Amino acid sequence: MSKRSIPNVDWANQLESVIRQFVKEKLELIMREEIKNFLEIEQADTSNMRNGYYQRNLDMQYGRIEGLLVPRDRNGEFQTQLFAPYQRHTG
């Protein structure tokens, strides 16, 4: 009976990485829906439209979410409900 060497895999770090990526994707999805709804409401009054994204790092209970893409509008009026404008940490 031979002993096989088990590769030294840091499962905890891999799991945390997968969780952070999942959370990042879901946060970005929520914010895309938020700005879509915001601009549909605004469209009746103004010619405001999407204006790309800015990146934000956000420290959460799941670890640091890096490069979170936060959508923005041309008039600078959109603010996500997920976090405050200069917030970098969540509880």
C-alpha positions as CSV (number, residue, x, y, z in Angstrom):
1,M,0.0,0.0,0.0
2,S,1.6,3.2,-1.1
3,K,1.1,6.6,0.6
4,R,0.1,9.3,-1.8
5,S,1.3,12.8,-0.9
6,I,-1.6,15.2,-0.5
7,P,-0.9,18.5,-2.1
8,N,-0.6,21.3,0.4
9,V,-3.6,23.4,-0.6
10,D,-4.8,26.3,1.5
11,W,-8.5,25.6,1.2
12,A,-9.5,28.4,3.6
13,N,-7.8,31.1,1.4
14,Q,-9.3,29.6,-1.8
15,L,-12.7,29.6,-0.3
16,E,-12.4,33.2,1.0
17,S,-11.3,34.2,-2.5
18,V,-14.3,32.5,-4.1
19,I,-16.6,34.2,-1.6
20,R,-15.1,37.6,-2.2
21,Q,-15.5,37.2,-6.0
22,F,-19.1,36.1,-5.6
23,V,-19.9,39.0,-3.3
24,K,-18.2,41.4,-5.7
25,E,-20.2,40.1,-8.7
26,K,-23.5,40.4,-6.8
27,L,-22.8,43.9,-5.5
28,E,-22.0,45.0,-9.0
29,L,-25.2,43.4,-10.3
30,I,-27.2,45.2,-7.7
31,M,-25.6,48.5,-8.5
32,R,-26.2,48.1,-12.2
33,E,-29.9,47.5,-11.5
34,E,-30.0,50.5,-9.2
35,I,-28.6,52.9,-11.8
36,K,-30.8,51.4,-14.4
37,N,-33.9,52.1,-12.3
38,F,-32.5,55.5,-11.2
39,L,-32.0,56.6,-14.9
40,E,-35.5,55.3,-15.9
41,I,-37.0,57.6,-13.3
42,E,-34.7,60.5,-14.2
43,Q,-35.2,60.1,-17.9
44,A,-38.6,61.9,-17.8
45,D,-37.0,65.0,-16.4
46,T,-33.5,65.2,-17.7
47,S,-31.1,63.9,-20.3
48,N,-29.0,62.2,-17.7
49,M,-27.3,59.0,-18.7
50,R,-24.7,56.4,-17.7
51,N,-21.1,57.6,-17.5
52,G,-19.0,54.5,-16.9
53,Y,-17.7,53.3,-13.6
54,Y,-15.2,54.2,-10.9
55,Q,-13.4,51.6,-8.8
56,R,-13.7,51.2,-5.1
57,N,-12.1,49.0,-2.6
58,L,-14.4,47.9,0.2
59,D,-13.5,46.1,3.4
60,M,-16.3,43.7,4.4
61,Q,-16.7,40.8,6.8
62,Y,-15.7,38.6,3.8
63,G,-12.4,40.5,3.4
64,R,-11.3,43.3,1.1
65,I,-13.3,43.5,-2.1
66,E,-10.9,45.1,-4.6
67,G,-11.7,46.9,-7.8
68,L,-15.5,47.0,-7.2
69,L,-17.0,48.7,-10.2
70,V,-19.4,51.4,-9.1
71,P,-21.6,52.9,-11.9
72,R,-21.9,56.6,-12.3
73,D,-24.2,59.0,-14.2
74,R,-23.2,62.0,-16.2
75,N,-24.8,64.5,-13.8
76,G,-23.1,62.9,-10.7
77,E,-26.5,62.4,-9.0
78,F,-26.6,58.6,-8.6
79,Q,-25.6,57.2,-5.2
80,T,-25.9,53.5,-4.5
81,Q,-27.9,52.4,-1.5
82,L,-25.3,49.8,-0.6
83,F,-22.7,52.1,1.0
84,A,-22.1,55.8,1.6
85,P,-20.1,57.9,-0.9
86,Y,-16.8,57.8,1.0
87,Q,-17.4,54.6,3.0
88,R,-14.5,52.1,2.8
89,H,-15.6,49.7,5.5
90,T,-18.8,47.8,6.3
91,G,-19.8,46.4,9.7
